[in-house]
Amino acid sequence: MTAEGPEAGQGGGEDDLLAMLPRLTQLSGAVNRGRVTERAMEAAGVSVDRPAMSVLVALHLAGTPLRVGEIAARMQVVGPHVTRQINELARRGLVRRVTDPDDQRARLIEPTAEGAAATDRYMRTVLGWFSDALTGWSPQDREVFGRLLARFVDDLTAHLNGFDDDRDG
C-alpha cells in the first residue's frame, strides 16, 4: 500500500511517523540498555524486582490506598500478577492490606512507612536523572513535551488495547 493509503494513518503521509520510529527505538533502547529501573533502585537502596517496584510506584502516584484490581489496571497487567507482587512486598514489610472504609469486605493496599520512603528515594532518583537530561530545555519546551508525550502514550495505549478487544470479541 502507498503512503497515501489507509495505512498511512489519520494525518496523511507516513514520512513523519517513519522519522519518529528510529527515535522511539533509540529511547526504548536507552531506557532498557541503561537499565534505568534497576540502576535507580540500586542508587535508592531499594532491593525489589522491577514488577514489585512498579506496584510501589503505582501506589505512590495514586497517593491513596488502592484495590488490587486498580493497581493492575494502572500497571496494565492482570490481577494475579499484582497479587503475587503484593504478597512479596507485604512479606518484606513494604505494603500492608487495610480495610476499605467504603466496603468492609474489601481490602486496600497501602505502602508502609518503609515502603513509602523507599519509593520516594526511587522517584527522586529517576526524576533527578530526567531533570538532568532536560537541564537545557526551557520551561515551555518541558511543558509542551510533557503534554505531547502524555497524549501520544494515551492514544497509542488506547489504540493497542483495541487489538486485545478485537481478539477477545
Disulfide bonds with the S-S distance in Angstrom:
none
